[in-house]
Amino acid sequence: MKEILYPILEHIEFAISVISIAVVIYGALIAVVQFVKGELLHFSGKEKLRTIMIIRSDLGVYLLLGLELLIAA
């Protein structure tokens, strides 16, 4: 039974790890694109601060999701 179950579990673990890395990379790319877009539009004052806070919040969500998946693996 162990001979059958362990390879299957290893494949599942690897798949979850790859998905978690993809989620973190995807979130980082979105954050970079949003940041560059915000810088190019030259937001000023409160708008710039609000935009950066939203970007940080979104990036944090993706990082936490990726870490949770990595822990699950």
WOJOPE-V279879 format. One record per residue. PHI is phi in whole degrees, -180 to 180 (* if undefined). Layout:
((PHI) (PHI))
This chain:
((*) (-64) (-64) (-89) (-74) (-61) (-62) (-65) (-65) (-65) (-67) (-65) (-60) (-63) (-64) (-66) (-63) (-64) (-63) (-64) (-66) (-64) (-64) (-65) (-64) (-60) (-63) (-66) (-64) (-62) (-63) (-64) (-63) (-64) (-65) (-63) (-61) (-65) (-70) (-70) (-82) (53) (-64) (-131) (58) (-67) (-63) (-65) (-63) (-63) (-62) (-66) (-65) (-66) (-62) (-63) (-64) (-63) (-62) (-61) (-63) (-65) (-64) (-64) (-63) (-62) (-67) (-64) (-66) (-66) (-66) (-65) (-71))
